[in-house]
Amino acid sequence: MSVLGVYFAKPRHLWIIGAIIAVIGVTIFLRRLFLYIRDESIREKYGEESEDKKKNCREGGVDSSSSAMRSYRLDELRNATKNFRDRIGVGATSFVYSAELGNGKLGAVKRVMEERGGSRRMFLDEVSILLRVSHPNLVGLMGFCLENGEQLLLLEHVPNKSLFERMHTYEGQSYGILSWSNRLNIALHIARALNYLHSEADPPIIHRDVKSSNVLSIDNDHAKLTDFGLCKLGHDLGIQAPSIIKGSIGYTDTHYLTTGEVSSKSDVYSFGVLLLELITGLKSVQGSVTLAEWTENSRKSGDVNIVVGMLDPKLQGNVDVQQIQVLIAIANSALLENSVARPTMTQIMDRLVYCLETQSRHRIELPV
C-alpha cells in the first residue's frame, strides 16, 4: 500500500478529512442561504406588484403611475429601454440606458454586468444602500430587477450630462461653458450629498468613488451624486479594516492606497480632487501624474498670482479672487497626506456656504 493509502486508511485521519469536508459544505450552504434571504428580504419589503397591476403596465414601457419603489420584470425594463438600445453612460461594472416610463416620464436603467466585474453581492449592496438614502443631491432609486441573470437598477432620470462630459468633451462643452458661479454651486451640492452620507445617513456611508463622471447635472447650477456600487456602510466612520483597493485613478485617497484603510476622509480627498478639476478645468490625471501632484507647487505657493495661473482659461477671468483662495485652501486641506488632519465634509460644506454668501466681487484682470 502506498504512503498516501496508509494515511487515508487511518481512522483518525478519515475523521479529520470528514470534518473538514463538513465545514466546507456548511460554509457554502450558509453563504447561499444568506444571499437567498437577502434577495427575498428586498423583494418582500419592496415586493412584486400585484398581478392585476402588472397586467396594466403600459405597452412598450413601465407603469409610472405610482412613485413607490418596486421590483420590475425583465420584459418591462427591456421595453422601457427599447431592448437596451439608447446607452447614455458607462460605469466600471455597468452600462446605463435611457428608459421611457410612460406618461412622458423618463428614467435611467443601470445594467450591472457580471462580465465587467459586477457581482450579485455588489448589486445587492448597491440596492441596500439606495434603499437607505434620500437626499436632493443624490440620485434616487425607483426600482430594480433580478431575473434571468440580469441585474438592473431603475434610477431617477437626471436630464443633463455628467460633470466630466460637461468639462472635458466637445459635445458637453457645446452646452456652454460652466461659469465660476456654476462651479461653486456644483461643489456645494456634492459637499451636501457627502455630508448627508457621512453624518446623517443611518448607518453612515462612505461613497468611495467620488469623481466628475459620477456627478450628474440637473442644470448648470444643480447636481446630484450617483453610483453607489463601491459604498461601505458602518456605524463608526473612523478608520475601517484594510480592504481591497477600489476607486478611480487620480481621485483615490493616497492614505487608502498605501494602507488599504478607508474612512470618510477618503471621500474628502476625492472631493479635494474634484475641486481642483472645477478650478483648473483639467482631468484628474495629467500624463503620468495625478492632478493633485501636478498642481501641488502652485496651490501651496500662497502667491495669488500663481494661484490665478491655475484657473481654467475658459473662465476668462470671471472669477472672484477671494473665493478662489478659499477653494484652494479647502482643496489643500482635503488633500493632506495625514487623513486624520483633513476636514470633515460638514466643515467643508460650511466653508463653501460662507464663501458663496460673502462674495467680494473682486474680478481678475487678464492681460490683453
PyMOL commands that set and color helices and strands:
alter all, ss='L'
color gray80, all
select helices_A, chain A and resi 3-9+11-45+51-55+74-80+114-116+120-132+163-168+170-173+180-200+212-214+254-259+264-280+291-294+296-299+304-308+313-315+321-334+339-341+345-357
alter helices_A, ss='H'
color red, helices_A
select strands_A, chain A and resi 70-71+87-90+94-102+105-112+141-147+150-156+205-206+215-219+222-225+232-233+285-286+289-290
alter strands_A, ss='S'
color yellow, strands_A
deselect
rebuild
show_as cartoon
